[in-house]
Every structure is written in structure tokens, then in C-alpha cells.
Amino acid sequence: MASDEPVYKIVPAALWKEVERSGVFEGAPVDRADGFIHFSTASQVRETARRHFAGEGDLLLVAVDPASLGAALRWEPSRGGDLFPHLYASLPVAAAVWAKPLPLGADGAHAFPDDVP
């Protein structure tokens, strides 16, 4: 499944700061345990935040250009049979289009940047 739309990764801000220094993201603990880096599409990322990051603050939403990841990015069935992007390689920081805060709103849900459809 090829797309020119970004794929998204939710990352603790402190972890992403380390990644920016090293230039490479090897994945969060859950990614390393599963053997790939989990991403979500724009239509999936809000549910990912709700299910896996509920109540967590100090997060960043990182948009990544999928074309820059090559064949290591695979689209595989997951939640409800939806195809999710999974990266079977390290993520070079240069592949990130942007990283923006993903704060908690007054309702306790994450407030997504306006440019995430």
C-alpha cells in the first residue's frame, strides 16, 4: 500500500530528544518487543492515542514521509483488520517531516495538530 500521505508515530518527548541527538530511532520499548516500529495513518492515529496513550502527557506526534522508508515499511493487518504501517528497520530522523506536541485537552483526550486530517 503506497501513499504520499504521512504516517504518524506517537513518541514521548524525552525519547524523541534523544533520537534527535543520535539521528536514529530504534523504537519505543513496545516496538522493540514486537520487532518493528508501529505507525498509524491519519485516520488511525487518534484511536491509537486513545487506546495506547490515554492520559499520557509530554508526547510528540511525529509525521514521517513513507516514501523515504522504502521496502522496510510494510502494511499489515492489525486492529479490526485495518492495514497499519510497520517499519522493519530503524527510523532515520531525516525521514521525519515534523514533530509537534500532542498535549492533553481539557477533556483528557489528546489535542491533535490542525494539519492532521
Secondary structure per residue as TSV (DSSP state, phi and psi in degrees):
chain	resnum	aa	ss	phi	psi
A	1	M	-	360.0	107.8
A	2	A	-	-98.6	146.4
A	3	S	-	-155.7	150.1
A	4	D	S	-99.7	1.9
A	5	E	S	-79.3	142.5
A	6	P	-	-61.2	155.6
A	7	V	E	-107.2	157.1
A	8	Y	E	-124.1	144.1
A	9	K	E	-128.2	130.1
A	10	I	E	-94.6	125.4
A	11	V	E	-136.8	137.4
A	12	P	E	-57.8	136.3
A	13	A	H	-57.0	-40.6
A	14	A	H	-63.2	-39.2
A	15	L	H	-65.8	-41.9
A	16	W	H	-66.3	-34.0
A	17	K	H	-61.0	-40.6
A	18	E	H	-62.6	-41.3
A	19	V	H	-63.2	-41.8
A	20	E	H	-61.9	-34.3
A	21	R	H	-71.0	-41.3
A	22	S	H	-83.5	-26.5
A	23	G	S	89.8	-5.3
A	24	V	E	-141.9	136.3
A	25	F	E	-104.4	118.2
A	26	E	-	-90.6	-4.7
A	27	G	-	109.7	156.6
A	28	A	-	-76.9	169.8
A	29	P	H	-52.9	-40.6
A	30	V	H	-64.8	-36.2
A	31	D	H	-65.0	-47.9
A	32	R	H	-62.6	-37.6
A	33	A	H	-65.7	-36.6
A	34	D	H	-85.6	-14.7
A	35	G	T	88.5	8.8
A	36	F	S	-157.7	162.6
A	37	I	E	-91.6	123.6
A	38	H	E	-77.8	132.5
A	39	F	-	-126.8	167.2
A	40	S	B	-133.5	154.3
A	41	T	-	-83.5	174.2
A	42	A	T	-59.0	-37.5
A	43	S	T	-77.0	-13.3
A	44	Q	T	-104.4	-22.9
A	45	V	H	-67.6	-31.8
A	46	R	H	-65.9	-41.4
A	47	E	H	-67.4	-37.4
A	48	T	H	-60.1	-44.9
A	49	A	H	-61.4	-44.4
A	50	R	H	-64.1	-43.5
A	51	R	H	-76.7	-39.9
A	52	H	H	-110.9	-11.6
A	53	F	S	-132.2	20.2
A	54	A	T	-54.3	128.0
A	55	G	T	77.4	-4.6
A	56	E	-	-83.5	129.6
A	57	G	-	-102.7	-176.5
A	58	D	S	55.7	45.0
A	59	L	E	-110.4	157.4
A	60	L	E	-119.8	148.6
A	61	L	E	-104.8	120.4
A	62	V	E	-107.8	123.6
A	63	A	E	-94.8	132.5
A	64	V	E	-125.7	138.7
A	65	D	-	-77.4	110.6
A	66	P	G	-64.7	-28.8
A	67	A	G	-63.2	-27.5
A	68	S	G	-77.0	-6.8
A	69	L	G	-97.6	-14.1
A	70	G	G	63.9	-151.8
A	71	A	G	-70.4	-12.3
A	72	A	G	-71.2	-15.8
A	73	L	E	-91.5	118.8
A	74	R	E	-120.1	144.5
A	75	W	E	-101.0	115.5
A	76	E	E	-130.1	146.9
A	77	P	E	-66.2	140.4
A	78	S	-	-146.4	-130.4
A	79	R	G	-44.8	115.7
A	80	G	G	65.4	17.3
A	81	G	G	84.2	-4.4
A	82	D	-	-61.2	147.0
A	83	L	E	-83.7	124.5
A	84	F	E	-112.7	144.0
A	85	P	E	-78.2	127.0
A	86	H	E	-125.4	130.5
A	87	L	E	-102.4	118.5
A	88	Y	S	-97.0	55.1
A	89	A	S	-170.8	173.5
A	90	S	-	-72.7	153.1
A	91	L	E	-100.0	114.2
A	92	P	E	-71.4	135.0
A	93	V	G	-55.8	-31.9
A	94	A	G	-61.1	-20.1
A	95	A	G	-77.3	-15.2
A	96	A	E	-74.6	127.6
A	97	V	E	-78.8	-41.0
A	98	W	E	-163.2	162.9
A	99	A	E	-133.6	121.7
A	100	K	E	-127.2	150.5
A	101	P	E	-59.0	145.5
A	102	L	-	-123.9	74.2
A	103	P	-	-75.3	163.3
A	104	L	B	-84.1	134.3
A	105	G	-	-83.4	176.0
A	106	A	T	-59.7	-27.6
A	107	D	T	-84.2	-0.7
A	108	G	S	88.4	-7.3
A	109	A	S	-89.8	156.5
A	110	H	B	-72.0	140.7
A	111	A	-	-98.0	110.7
A	112	F	-	-83.7	149.3
A	113	P	-	-59.1	151.0
A	114	D	T	-61.7	-25.2
A	115	D	T	-87.9	11.2
A	116	V	-	-100.9	110.1
A	117	P	-	-60.6	360.0
